[in-house]
């Protein structure tokens, strides 16, 4: 198919169980874990047009950190719904943000 993987600038913190979504030319990585006892409370933005990571944005104080649903309108909004807050995968929370 003529497609090949190419490396891009690495993200600031390795993570797992993060949400990921594209909004316009931005790739968002939402929350996740750095380790089972360390959650990441930020959204990281990779600008695909510039090929660079932008400054992170703090998640709201009560937002879920992992196992959350993410959706977008494709051009402007990213939605983060429910999921788990805190380390060790608990507690489950019903919060939703746009």
N, C-alpha and C positions, 0 to 999 in steps of 0.2 A: 504494500500500500504506500510505500515511500514515507512512512511516518517513523520518527525516531525521538526518543527521550532526550531532552537537553536540560542540564542543571540550571537552576535560577538561584538567586541569593537565598541563603538559609533563613528560616524563621528564628526569632530571638530565643525562644524556648522550645525544646522538644516537648511533645504532648501526645496524649492518647485520649480517646473518647471525647474529642472536641467536635463541635458542629462546624460544618464547612458549607459555604454557599457563594455563588457569584452574583454580584449586583453591578450591572454595567461592566466597566473594565476593572472592577475591584474583586479580588478573592478575599472573603472574610473567613477567618478561623476564630471560632467563638468558644472561649473557655477551655475546658478540658483539664487533664491531670498532667503535672510534671512528674509526680510519683503518687502512689496510692494514698499517701498522707499529705499531699501538697496539690491543691487545686489552683488553677490559673483563673484570675478574675478579670480578664481583659479580652477584647476583640482585637485581633491583629489584621491589618489590611495590606494585601499585596496588590500594588498597582500594576496590572499586567501591561498597560500601555507604556509605562515608564520603566518597568522591570525593577521596581524597588519597593521595599517595605515602608509604609507610612507609620507615623507615631501611633501607638496603641490607644484604645479607648477603654476606660474602666467600665465593667459591667455594673448595672445598678446593684445596690447593696444586697437585695434579696433575690436576685436573679439566679436561675439554675446554672450550675457550672458544667454539667455533663449530661449525657443521655437525653438531650433535649431535641425537640423537633425544630427544624429551621425551614423557612420558606421565604420566597421573595416575589415581588411583582415584576422582577427582571430589570428594572431601571432605577429605582430609587430606594425602596424599602426592604429591610430584612426583618423577619419575624422570628422570635425565639419563644418557644412555648413549652411549658412544663419541664420535667426532667428532675435531676437530682442536684441538691445543693450540699456542698461540703465534701469532706473526705470520706473514704470508705463507702462511697456510693449511697449516701443517705443524708438527710431525709428526702423523700420525693416532695416536690412542690408544684402547686398549680399555677404559678405565675406566668404571665405572658407579656412580652415587650415588643415594640416595633421601633 
